[in-house]
């Protein structure tokens, strides 16, 4: 079965990458999907949310810029997930949000995990236990 999101699978991982051919990270992957599928250009990239820019940023404990969102209040917090919603997670031994995924419907998520290509996963208890916030960009269609 050829689902719309299959074209976003197997994109190589690259921290702060923005090109699906050479590599992307989790947030920049979501930005690509929002632009191509919804026509919404997100004026931010993952590097905009990180004050510590190095290969181990996800292990640092610092200001929760990613959780706070943007100064323009572009995010709406959600309880129930709809297609294209962003799931913010805190993976590993840090209390800093260091990962995001996109809800695809049918309990599936699209994500890019460090050193793995992008893929579709079941939004199961493993990922749910690390979820700290669910949001939707204001300009996305309902």
TAGIZI-V608804 format. One record per run of one state. SS is the DSSP state (h for helix, s for strand, l for the rest). FROM is the first residue (numbers start at 0). LEN is the number of residues. If there is no record, write none. Layout:
ss: (SS SS)
from: (FROM FROM)
len: (LEN LEN)
This chain:
ss: (l h l s l s l s l h l h l h l h l s l s l s l s l s l h s l)
from: (0 3 8 12 13 17 19 22 24 25 38 45 49 56 59 64 68 74 77 85 89 98 105 107 111 118 122 124 130 137)
len: (3 5 4 1 4 2 3 2 1 13 7 4 7 3 5 4 6 3 8 4 9 7 2 4 7 4 2 6 7 5)
